[in-house]
Amino acid sequence: MEWILYIVAGVFSLLGLVAVGSIIVSLPGAWIILGLALIVEFVDSLYLPAGQTQTFGWSLLGICGGMALLGEVIEFAAGAAGAKAGGAGKRGMIGALVGGIVGAIALTMLLPIPVVGTLIGALVGTFAGAVIGEVTGAQPKTVGGSVKPAIGATIGRIGGTVAKLALAIAIWLALSVAAFWP
């Protein structure tokens, strides 16, 4: 029944690759990969050859979990750092974060082109959210004065997503290799 191991590894790797791609549309791809790996880890005793007890091992899953958490922190921090570098205040940074989420959801529905609508929505929403955050509040900026922080937030969002994507690819590669050679 060793052939089952390779089927499971192949399906895991393909689903993991789809999960990596989902990061581009602001879905938690690294966490999806880890969820798939946990499912495999809990059922692998049903098909692994005698003497093998684990596909991935808890230490590898822990390291990958730490990498996924690091990706989330980097993405959040990069967006905030980009907004701050552009001169945004607290409202602008919060507006960029909320706007990115709302924009991704709204344009996914309004522009139903896979990946493109969500990605454009996240970027437009980040920009618009930063502008709205900056022009409202106790000490509002002008719309012209809020453009630089909004551009900074958008560039930060792109950089954070790229870093998160790189970490997810590393997680996927490590777990895919381990799935084929437990």
C-alpha positions as CSV (number, residue, x, y, z in Angstrom):
1,M,0.0,0.0,0.0
2,E,3.0,2.3,-0.4
3,W,1.4,3.7,-3.6
4,I,-1.2,5.4,-1.4
5,L,1.6,7.5,0.1
6,Y,2.4,8.9,-3.3
7,I,-1.2,9.6,-4.2
8,V,-1.7,11.5,-0.9
9,A,1.6,13.3,-1.4
10,G,0.6,14.3,-5.0
11,V,-2.8,15.5,-4.0
12,F,-1.4,17.4,-1.0
13,S,1.2,19.1,-3.2
14,L,-1.3,20.2,-5.8
15,L,-3.8,21.5,-3.2
16,G,-0.9,23.2,-1.5
17,L,0.1,24.9,-4.7
18,V,-3.4,26.2,-5.1
19,A,-3.3,27.5,-1.5
20,V,0.0,29.3,-2.3
21,G,-1.7,31.1,-5.2
22,S,-4.6,32.1,-3.0
23,I,-2.3,34.4,-1.1
24,I,-2.4,36.8,-4.1
25,V,-6.1,37.2,-3.5
26,S,-5.7,37.9,0.2
27,L,-6.7,34.4,1.4
28,P,-4.7,32.6,4.2
29,G,-2.8,30.2,1.9
30,A,-0.1,29.3,4.3
31,W,-2.6,28.4,7.0
32,I,-4.6,26.4,4.4
33,I,-1.4,24.4,3.6
34,L,-0.8,23.8,7.3
35,G,-4.4,22.7,7.8
36,L,-4.0,20.2,4.9
37,A,-0.7,19.0,6.5
38,L,-2.4,18.4,9.8
39,I,-5.2,16.4,8.2
40,V,-2.5,14.2,6.5
41,E,-0.6,13.9,9.8
42,F,-3.7,12.7,11.7
43,V,-4.7,10.1,9.1
44,D,-1.3,8.9,7.8
45,S,-1.2,5.9,10.2
46,L,-3.9,4.4,7.9
47,Y,-1.6,4.1,4.9
48,L,2.1,4.5,5.9
49,P,4.2,1.4,5.7
50,A,5.0,-0.4,9.0
51,G,7.6,1.4,11.0
52,Q,6.7,4.8,9.7
53,T,4.6,6.8,12.1
54,Q,4.5,10.3,10.7
55,T,4.5,12.0,7.3
56,F,5.8,15.4,8.3
57,G,6.7,15.3,12.0
58,W,5.6,17.8,14.6
59,S,8.8,19.7,14.5
60,L,8.5,20.5,10.8
61,L,4.9,21.4,11.3
62,G,5.9,23.7,14.2
63,I,8.6,25.4,12.1
64,C,6.2,25.9,9.2
65,G,3.6,27.3,11.6
66,G,6.2,29.8,12.8
67,M,6.9,30.8,9.2
68,A,3.2,31.3,8.5
69,L,2.9,33.5,11.6
70,L,6.0,35.4,10.5
71,G,4.4,36.0,7.1
72,E,1.3,37.5,8.7
73,V,3.4,39.8,10.9
74,I,5.5,40.9,8.0
75,E,2.4,41.6,5.8
76,F,0.7,43.6,8.5
77,A,3.9,45.5,9.5
78,A,4.9,46.3,5.9
79,G,1.5,47.9,5.2
80,A,1.7,50.0,8.4
81,A,5.4,50.8,7.8
82,G,4.6,51.9,4.2
83,A,1.8,54.2,5.4
84,K,4.0,55.6,8.2
85,A,6.9,56.2,5.8
86,G,4.5,58.2,3.7
87,G,3.5,60.3,6.7
88,A,0.3,58.6,7.7
89,G,-1.2,58.9,11.1
90,K,-2.9,56.2,13.1
91,R,-6.2,56.8,11.3
92,G,-4.5,56.5,7.9
93,M,-2.8,53.2,8.9
94,I,-6.1,51.7,10.2
95,G,-8.0,53.0,7.2
96,A,-5.4,51.3,4.9
97,L,-5.8,48.0,6.7
98,V,-9.7,48.1,6.7
99,G,-9.8,49.5,3.2
100,G,-7.7,46.7,1.9
101,I,-10.0,44.0,3.3
102,V,-13.2,45.8,2.2
103,G,-11.7,46.5,-1.3
104,A,-10.7,43.0,-1.8
105,I,-14.1,41.7,-1.0
106,A,-16.1,44.4,-2.9
107,L,-14.1,44.2,-6.1
108,T,-14.1,40.4,-6.1
109,M,-17.9,40.6,-6.4
110,L,-18.0,43.6,-8.7
111,L,-15.1,42.5,-11.0
112,P,-15.5,38.7,-10.9
113,I,-12.2,37.9,-12.8
114,P,-10.4,35.4,-10.7
115,V,-7.4,36.9,-8.8
116,V,-7.5,40.2,-10.7
117,G,-10.6,41.6,-9.1
118,T,-9.5,40.7,-5.6
119,L,-5.9,42.0,-6.1
120,I,-7.0,45.2,-7.6
121,G,-9.7,45.6,-4.9
122,A,-7.1,45.1,-2.1
123,L,-4.8,47.7,-3.6
124,V,-7.6,50.3,-4.4
125,G,-9.1,49.7,-1.0
126,T,-5.8,50.1,0.8
127,F,-5.2,53.4,-1.0
128,A,-8.8,54.7,-0.5
129,G,-8.8,53.6,3.1
130,A,-5.6,55.5,3.9
131,V,-7.0,58.6,2.2
132,I,-10.3,58.4,4.1
133,G,-8.4,57.8,7.3
134,E,-6.2,60.8,6.7
135,V,-9.0,63.3,5.7
136,T,-11.2,62.4,8.7
137,G,-10.6,62.8,12.4
138,A,-9.5,65.6,14.7
139,Q,-6.7,66.9,12.6
140,P,-7.7,66.1,9.0
141,K,-5.3,66.4,6.1
142,T,-6.3,67.6,2.7
143,V,-7.0,65.0,0.0
144,G,-3.8,66.1,-1.7
145,G,-1.9,65.8,1.5
146,S,-3.2,62.3,2.1
147,V,-2.0,60.9,-1.3
148,K,1.6,60.3,-0.2
149,P,0.6,58.2,2.9
150,A,-1.9,56.3,0.7
151,I,0.8,55.5,-1.9
152,G,3.1,54.4,0.9
153,A,0.5,52.1,2.4
154,T,-0.2,50.6,-1.0
155,I,3.5,49.9,-1.7
156,G,3.8,48.5,1.7
157,R,0.9,46.2,1.1
158,I,2.4,44.9,-2.1
159,G,5.8,44.3,-0.4
160,G,4.2,42.5,2.5
161,T,2.2,40.3,0.3
162,V,5.3,39.4,-1.7
163,A,7.1,38.5,1.5
164,K,4.2,36.4,2.7
165,L,4.0,34.7,-0.7
166,A,7.7,33.8,-0.5
167,L,7.3,32.3,3.0
168,A,4.3,30.3,1.8
169,I,6.3,28.9,-1.1
170,A,9.0,27.8,1.3
171,I,6.4,26.1,3.5
172,W,4.8,24.4,0.6
173,L,8.2,23.2,-0.7
174,A,9.3,21.8,2.7
175,L,6.0,20.0,3.3
176,S,5.8,18.7,-0.3
177,V,9.2,17.2,-0.1
178,A,8.4,15.7,3.3
179,A,5.2,14.3,1.9
180,F,7.0,12.3,-0.8
181,W,9.8,11.2,1.5
182,P,8.4,10.7,5.0
